[in-house]
Amino acid sequence: MNTIERFRPELHPLNAEWSADTLETIFSSHDPSQPRRIAKGRRLALFGAATAGVFAVGGVAYATGLVPGLVTDELDAVSPSGVSNVHEVASFSTGSDGKTHTFEIWRGTNEDGQTCTAVLEARGNFGPEFGGSCGDYPTDAWFDATSVSYKINETPPPSTYFVYGEPALDGVETVRVSGEGFEHSVAIDPATGGYAVAIPELESVSGHFATVEFIDADGTVVGTSELSDR
């Protein structure tokens, strides 16, 4: 055994039960009255070794019912004022860096009347990860782009645009999003009343780039919305 090996600390695998208990302790001890840093775009929190191990236990956050609390904290962090009526819009999956990434879209309204959105990847490369923003966005159809975390010495994975919303029209069962070189349809989520669909063909947006059609059970287009970056 050489000198480096002699002084290297022994590694022990994390215990799943301990990780779950520690995760619960972390969030139960959170004081929402403390000032928080305003986050812009996707945030990747850097934790100590113990906390990183906690988030490595898949499904713990869901099992303990803490994900809504994480979402509320994220919306409070990106909003200049309090956010209420927080709810899930829909979820979608997309491929990036050779993996399938699933994102949940959560939405609320702040005291300034702005729509605030948090995009959660519960099983990100380094644990739960968020992107979020507030603005005067339409709620029936809007767009954003994913951002997957990566190590400093790695090439950033490509982003994927997605369209999401909550139709205000009655009887909408399917949403079709079309533009130059793409057309995607997605059913309304019966649990949330919203929808989300990835547009992997879309590499950038400039001016008008997509038409969103709201379709009823008979296949009739009952309304449309135009998407533009301006």
CORRA-V839392 format. One record per residue. N is the residue number from 0. RES is the residue in one letter. SS is DSSP state (h for helix, s for strand, l for the rest). OMEGA is omega in radians with two decimals (999 if undefined). Layout:
n={N;N}
res={RES;RES}
ss={SS;SS}
omega={OMEGA;OMEGA}
This chain:
n={0;1;2;3;4;5;6;7;8;9;10;11;12;13;14;15;16;17;18;19;20;21;22;23;24;25;26;27;28;29;30;31;32;33;34;35;36;37;38;39;40;41;42;43;44;45;46;47;48;49;50;51;52;53;54;55;56;57;58;59;60;61;62;63;64;65;66;67;68;69;70;71;72;73;74;75;76;77;78;79;80;81;82;83;84;85;86;87;88;89;90;91;92;93;94;95;96;97;98;99;100;101;102;103;104;105;106;107;108;109;110;111;112;113;114;115;116;117;118;119;120;121;122;123;124;125;126;127;128;129;130;131;132;133;134;135;136;137;138;139;140;141;142;143;144;145;146;147;148;149;150;151;152;153;154;155;156;157;158;159;160;161;162;163;164;165;166;167;168;169;170;171;172;173;174;175;176;177;178;179;180;181;182;183;184;185;186;187;188;189;190;191;192;193;194;195;196;197;198;199;200;201;202;203;204;205;206;207;208;209;210;211;212;213;214;215;216;217;218;219;220;221;222;223;224;225;226;227;228;229}
res={M;N;T;I;E;R;F;R;P;E;L;H;P;L;N;A;E;W;S;A;D;T;L;E;T;I;F;S;S;H;D;P;S;Q;P;R;R;I;A;K;G;R;R;L;A;L;F;G;A;A;T;A;G;V;F;A;V;G;G;V;A;Y;A;T;G;L;V;P;G;L;V;T;D;E;L;D;A;V;S;P;S;G;V;S;N;V;H;E;V;A;S;F;S;T;G;S;D;G;K;T;H;T;F;E;I;W;R;G;T;N;E;D;G;Q;T;C;T;A;V;L;E;A;R;G;N;F;G;P;E;F;G;G;S;C;G;D;Y;P;T;D;A;W;F;D;A;T;S;V;S;Y;K;I;N;E;T;P;P;P;S;T;Y;F;V;Y;G;E;P;A;L;D;G;V;E;T;V;R;V;S;G;E;G;F;E;H;S;V;A;I;D;P;A;T;G;G;Y;A;V;A;I;P;E;L;E;S;V;S;G;H;F;A;T;V;E;F;I;D;A;D;G;T;V;V;G;T;S;E;L;S;D;R}
ss={l;l;h;h;h;h;h;l;l;l;l;l;l;l;l;h;h;h;h;h;h;h;h;h;h;h;h;h;l;l;l;l;l;l;l;l;l;l;l;l;s;s;s;l;l;l;l;l;h;h;h;h;h;h;h;l;l;l;l;h;h;h;h;l;l;l;h;h;h;h;h;h;h;h;h;h;h;h;l;l;l;l;s;s;s;s;s;s;s;s;s;s;s;s;s;s;l;l;s;s;s;s;s;s;s;s;s;s;s;s;l;l;l;l;s;s;s;s;s;s;s;s;s;s;l;l;s;s;s;s;s;s;s;s;s;l;l;l;l;l;l;s;s;s;s;l;l;l;l;l;l;l;l;l;l;l;l;l;l;l;s;s;s;s;s;l;l;l;l;l;l;l;l;s;s;s;s;s;s;l;l;s;s;s;s;s;s;l;l;l;l;l;l;l;s;s;s;s;s;l;l;l;l;l;l;l;l;s;s;s;s;s;s;s;s;l;l;l;l;l;s;s;s;s;s;s;s;s;l;l}
omega={3.13;-3.04;-3.12;-3.12;-3.10;-3.08;3.12;3.14;3.13;-3.12;3.10;3.12;3.13;3.09;-3.06;-3.14;3.09;-3.13;3.14;3.14;-3.13;3.09;-3.14;3.13;-3.12;-3.07;3.11;3.14;-3.12;3.12;-3.09;-3.13;-3.13;3.13;-3.11;3.08;3.08;-3.10;3.07;-3.11;-3.08;-3.12;3.02;-3.14;3.12;-3.09;3.00;-3.05;-3.10;-3.12;3.09;3.10;3.11;-3.09;3.12;3.13;-3.05;3.03;-3.10;-3.11;3.11;-3.06;-3.10;3.08;-3.06;-3.10;3.08;3.08;3.08;-3.13;3.13;3.11;-3.14;3.13;3.08;-3.11;-3.09;-3.10;3.08;3.12;-3.08;-3.11;3.14;-3.14;3.14;-3.11;3.12;3.10;-3.11;3.07;3.11;3.14;3.10;3.14;3.09;-3.12;3.09;-3.12;3.02;-3.14;3.13;-3.07;3.03;3.13;3.12;-3.04;3.04;3.12;-3.13;-3.05;3.09;3.14;3.13;3.01;3.13;-3.07;3.02;3.10;-3.04;2.91;-3.02;-3.13;3.11;-3.12;-3.11;-3.10;3.13;-3.11;-3.03;2.81;-3.11;3.10;3.05;3.12;3.12;-3.09;3.01;-3.09;-3.12;3.13;3.08;-3.05;3.09;3.10;3.13;3.05;-3.10;-3.11;-3.11;3.12;-3.03;-3.07;3.14;3.04;-3.13;3.09;3.14;3.08;3.08;3.08;3.07;3.13;-3.08;3.08;3.11;-3.09;3.10;-3.11;3.10;3.01;3.14;3.13;-3.11;3.07;3.11;3.14;-3.09;3.11;-3.11;3.09;3.12;3.01;-3.11;3.08;-3.14;3.12;3.04;3.09;-3.09;-3.12;-3.05;-3.06;-3.14;-3.14;3.04;-3.13;3.10;3.09;-3.04;-3.12;-3.04;-3.10;3.12;3.10;3.12;-3.08;3.12;-3.11;-3.11;3.01;3.12;-3.13;3.11;-2.95;-3.14;-3.06;3.14;-3.12;-3.14;3.07;-3.07;3.12;3.12;3.05;-3.13;-3.12;-3.14;3.12;3.14;999}
